[in-house]
Amino acid sequence: MNKKLEKRIRLKKKIRTKILGNENRPRFSVFRSNKFIYAQIINDETGKTIVSASDMDIKKGTKTERGVSVGALVAKSANEKGIKSVVFDRNGFKYTGRIKALADSARASGLEF
């Protein structure tokens, strides 16, 4: 297996031991690929995804602009389901660029981390 991949998997396992979402504060998980960005709000006690969104259907704008729209979309859906505060899980990605834009957009739309 690739050393970078092994290191990434180890980092993810370490993060997931510390960050858990429950019914009151679910986990807001973000995944970034080279093309798209995905966001989910997950209740780890039941193992259910409550809200999810991605930028696969959004065609216009830069990757960062699409990340902003995904953050707003997730926050709007979460507010409709009555979720106000979450635990932010950036999945080992650095808090810059698209990840930061998505998080700031979700905060501006009403989610509390």
Residue frames relative to the residue before (quaternion, step in Angstrom):
aa qw qx qy qz dx dy dz
M 1.0000 0.0000 0.0000 0.0000 0.00 0.00 0.00
N 0.5899 -0.5944 0.4304 0.3369 3.53 -1.15 0.69
K 0.5201 -0.6640 0.4361 0.3136 3.63 -0.92 0.88
K 0.6332 0.5255 -0.3412 0.4544 3.60 1.00 -0.74
L 0.6522 0.5120 -0.3074 0.4669 3.56 1.00 -0.84
E 0.6398 0.5181 -0.3252 0.4654 3.60 0.97 -0.82
K 0.6520 0.5110 -0.3118 0.4653 3.57 0.96 -0.87
R 0.6530 0.5218 -0.3050 0.4564 3.58 0.99 -0.87
I 0.6525 0.5052 -0.3102 0.4721 3.58 0.98 -0.85
R 0.6397 0.5226 -0.3208 0.4635 3.58 0.99 -0.82
L 0.6514 0.5163 -0.3042 0.4653 3.57 0.98 -0.89
K 0.6546 0.5182 -0.3117 0.4536 3.58 0.95 -0.86
K 0.6502 0.5105 -0.3171 0.4649 3.59 0.97 -0.84
K 0.6429 0.5269 -0.3158 0.4575 3.57 1.01 -0.82
I 0.6549 0.5082 -0.3045 0.4692 3.57 0.97 -0.86
R 0.6961 0.4988 -0.2812 0.4331 3.59 0.87 -0.96
T 0.5890 0.5476 -0.3894 0.4490 3.62 1.16 -0.31
K 0.7229 0.4391 -0.2388 0.4770 3.58 1.14 -0.60
I 0.7542 0.3502 -0.1866 0.5232 3.59 1.05 -0.73
L 0.1045 0.7794 -0.6075 0.1120 3.54 -0.63 1.17
G 0.2534 -0.7528 0.5872 0.1556 3.54 -1.07 0.73
N 0.1313 -0.7767 0.6098 0.0875 3.56 -1.10 0.64
E 0.7627 -0.3679 0.2516 0.4686 3.56 -1.28 -0.20
N 0.6969 0.4701 -0.2747 0.4668 3.60 1.00 -0.81
R 0.7897 0.0795 -0.0233 0.6079 3.59 1.03 -0.83
P 0.1351 -0.8159 0.5576 0.0719 3.62 0.05 1.22
R 0.5481 -0.6184 0.4640 0.3193 3.55 -1.31 0.36
F 0.2287 -0.7529 0.6085 0.1023 3.55 -0.93 1.04
S 0.0556 -0.8430 0.5339 -0.0348 3.56 -0.04 1.36
V 0.1254 -0.7902 0.5990 0.0322 3.54 -0.98 0.95
F 0.0277 -0.7718 0.6348 0.0244 3.57 -1.03 0.83
R 0.1284 -0.7921 0.5959 0.0305 3.53 -0.93 0.97
S 0.1054 -0.7594 0.6390 0.0621 3.55 -0.83 1.01
N 0.7018 -0.4432 0.3182 0.4580 3.58 -1.23 -0.05
K 0.7514 0.3834 -0.2067 0.4956 3.59 1.08 -0.68
F 0.8367 0.1601 -0.0111 0.5236 3.57 0.81 -1.04
I 0.2376 -0.7210 0.6227 0.1894 3.52 -1.39 0.10
Y 0.1410 -0.7943 0.5905 0.0249 3.55 -0.96 0.96
A 0.0425 -0.7859 0.6165 0.0191 3.57 -1.11 0.68
Q 0.0204 -0.7848 0.6193 -0.0155 3.55 -1.08 0.84
I 0.2017 -0.7065 0.6553 0.1753 3.51 -1.29 0.48
I 0.0649 -0.8400 0.5345 -0.0675 3.53 -0.53 1.31
N 0.2622 -0.7056 0.6342 0.1764 3.55 -1.10 0.80
D 0.2811 -0.8104 0.4926 0.1466 3.59 -0.32 1.25
E 0.5630 0.5996 -0.3980 0.4064 3.61 1.15 -0.40
T 0.7715 0.2991 -0.1642 0.5370 3.57 0.97 -0.86
G 0.4089 -0.7263 0.4621 0.3028 3.59 1.22 -0.34
K 0.5195 0.6457 -0.4008 0.3906 3.59 1.19 0.48
T 0.3607 -0.6828 0.5901 0.2356 3.53 -1.15 0.71
I 0.2899 -0.7826 0.5326 0.1407 3.55 -0.66 1.14
V 0.7920 -0.0039 0.0660 0.6069 3.58 0.87 -1.04
S 0.0566 0.7904 -0.6098 0.0127 3.58 -1.07 0.67
A 0.0338 0.7794 -0.6251 0.0240 3.54 -1.25 0.53
S 0.0171 -0.7744 0.6316 0.0317 3.53 -1.27 0.44
D 0.4877 -0.6689 0.4757 0.2974 3.54 -1.27 0.22
M 0.3034 0.7832 -0.4970 0.2182 3.59 1.16 0.46
D 0.7136 0.4309 -0.2499 0.4926 3.60 1.11 -0.64
I 0.6077 0.5449 -0.3523 0.4579 3.60 1.24 -0.32
K 0.1693 -0.8341 0.5214 0.0610 3.58 -0.52 1.14
K 0.7230 0.4412 -0.2522 0.4680 3.60 1.06 -0.65
G 0.7337 0.4275 -0.3241 0.4171 3.52 -1.23 0.58
T 0.5919 -0.5510 0.4505 0.3783 3.51 -1.36 0.21
K 0.6934 -0.4558 0.3371 0.4448 3.57 -1.28 0.14
T 0.6484 0.5158 -0.3200 0.4595 3.59 0.99 -0.77
E 0.6508 0.5065 -0.3157 0.4694 3.59 0.96 -0.83
R 0.6458 0.4976 -0.3223 0.4811 3.58 1.03 -0.73
G 0.6115 0.5430 -0.3456 0.4602 3.60 1.09 -0.64
V 0.6201 0.5341 -0.3305 0.4701 3.57 1.05 -0.78
S 0.6850 0.4773 -0.2967 0.4636 3.58 0.88 -0.87
V 0.6181 0.5249 -0.3503 0.4688 3.63 1.07 -0.63
G 0.6397 0.5276 -0.3228 0.4563 3.60 0.98 -0.81
A 0.6651 0.4886 -0.2969 0.4803 3.56 0.96 -0.85
L 0.6450 0.5324 -0.3147 0.4489 3.58 1.01 -0.81
V 0.6614 0.4923 -0.3032 0.4778 3.59 0.95 -0.87
A 0.6604 0.5077 -0.3126 0.4564 3.59 0.92 -0.87
K 0.6391 0.5216 -0.3232 0.4637 3.59 0.98 -0.80
S 0.6747 0.4850 -0.2916 0.4739 3.58 0.90 -0.91
A 0.6416 0.5206 -0.3212 0.4628 3.59 1.03 -0.77
N 0.6460 0.5142 -0.3212 0.4638 3.59 0.97 -0.81
E 0.6278 0.5313 -0.3319 0.4620 3.59 1.07 -0.70
K 0.7103 0.4251 -0.2473 0.5036 3.59 1.12 -0.68
G 0.5734 -0.6372 0.3585 0.3696 3.60 1.28 0.09
I 0.4929 0.6397 -0.4434 0.3888 3.60 1.17 0.40
K 0.1463 -0.8158 0.5577 0.0449 3.56 -0.68 1.14
S 0.8152 0.1249 -0.0488 0.5635 3.60 0.89 -0.88
V 0.0995 -0.7925 0.6017 0.0008 3.54 -1.11 0.83
V 0.4014 -0.6376 0.5867 0.2968 3.53 -1.40 0.13
F 0.3105 -0.7851 0.5087 0.1687 3.60 -0.60 1.12
D 0.0676 -0.7775 0.6252 -0.0092 3.56 -0.83 1.11
R 0.1564 -0.8261 0.5376 0.0645 3.57 -0.29 1.25
N 0.4219 -0.7642 0.4167 0.2536 3.60 1.34 0.20
G 0.7165 -0.4611 0.2620 0.4532 3.59 1.01 0.70
F 0.5252 0.6063 -0.4296 0.4147 3.59 1.25 0.00
K 0.5316 -0.6187 0.4681 0.3400 3.57 -1.10 0.67
Y 0.4646 -0.6911 0.4872 0.2629 3.55 -1.09 0.79
T 0.4808 0.6056 -0.4873 0.4058 3.56 0.47 1.26
G 0.8078 0.3360 -0.2002 0.4410 3.54 -1.31 0.12
R 0.8595 -0.0509 0.0619 0.5048 3.54 -0.87 -1.04
I 0.6288 0.5352 -0.3444 0.4466 3.60 1.02 -0.76
K 0.6734 0.4853 -0.2906 0.4761 3.59 0.92 -0.91
A 0.6411 0.5260 -0.3242 0.4551 3.59 0.97 -0.82
L 0.6516 0.5067 -0.3078 0.4733 3.58 0.97 -0.87
A 0.6782 0.4938 -0.2950 0.4574 3.60 0.88 -0.92
D 0.6602 0.5016 -0.3108 0.4647 3.59 0.93 -0.85
S 0.6421 0.5206 -0.3142 0.4669 3.56 1.03 -0.78
A 0.6515 0.5010 -0.3166 0.4736 3.59 0.98 -0.81
R 0.6401 0.5125 -0.3263 0.4702 3.60 1.01 -0.77
A 0.6616 0.5090 -0.3035 0.4595 3.58 0.94 -0.88
S 0.7009 0.4606 -0.2665 0.4749 3.58 1.13 -0.62
G 0.7363 -0.4770 0.2156 0.4288 3.60 1.24 0.24
L 0.5652 0.5830 -0.4191 0.4061 3.64 1.14 -0.05
E 0.2289 -0.7572 0.5955 0.1400 3.57 -1.10 0.70
F 0.1498 -0.7661 0.6184 0.0910 3.57 -0.90 0.95
